[in-house]
């Protein structure tokens, strides 16, 4: 999978996948040492720094059994295109 400037990782879906099967943001926080409030911000659309994003993608890949390249993406919002 190629992530172009038009696409971004869908952090909401990544975190939702990590919380399936009885998981929680609290557990993700404990595993990654990323504060739960920060994870909540990512779920609401804030993009993590590269290193924290890679940490979450690694955890997602381990949990789902998928490669990081299979991570869900979404169209990047472009305010210029909205006009």
N, C-alpha and C positions, 0 to 999 in steps of 0.2 A: 504494500500500500504506500502510496506517495501522498504526503500531506503538503498541499500547496498553500500559498497565502490565502486562497479563498476558503480553505477548510481549516478547521481547528478541532482538537480533541474535544469530545463531548464529555466534559468532566462530570456533569450531572449523571449521565449513564454509567460512567466508570464507578462513581461512588455508589450509585444504586445497585450495580452488580456486586460491589464489595459488601453491601449490607444485606444481600439476599440470604436466605436460609438462616435467619435468626441473627445475622450480624448487625452491627451498629457502627455509627460514626465514632462512638466511644472506643470500640474495639480497634477500628482502623487507626485511631489516634494513638492508642497504646502501642500498636505494632510499629507505626511509622514515626512516632514522636512529633507528629504534626498536630498542633492544638485542634481540638474539636471545632472551635469557633472558626478557625481557618478553613477546615474542611467544609463547614457549612457555607462559607463564602464561595468556595470553589463550586459547590453544588448550585449556588445562585448565579454563577456566570463569571466569577473572577478567575483568571487564569493563574495557575501556580508558576513559581519560578521553574526554570529548567530542571534543576536538581530535585526539587520536590515532585514535579510532574513525573520525572523518570522513576522516582521511588514508588509513586502511586501506580504507574503503568506496570512496574515489575510485580507489585503485589497483585494487581488485577490479572496479569498473565498467569501467575502461580495459581490464583483462585479459580480462574475460568479454564485453565489448561490451553489457552490460546496464546498465540504469539503477540508481542506488543504491536506488531504491524497490523493486527486485526482489530485494534482498538476502535471503538465507535467514534465517528467524526460528525461534524455538522457544518453547515454553511456559515462562514464568518459574516457577521453583520457589517455592512459597509455603508456608513451614513451618506456617502456621495451617491450611491446607487439609489437611495430612497427618494431623493429630490425629484 
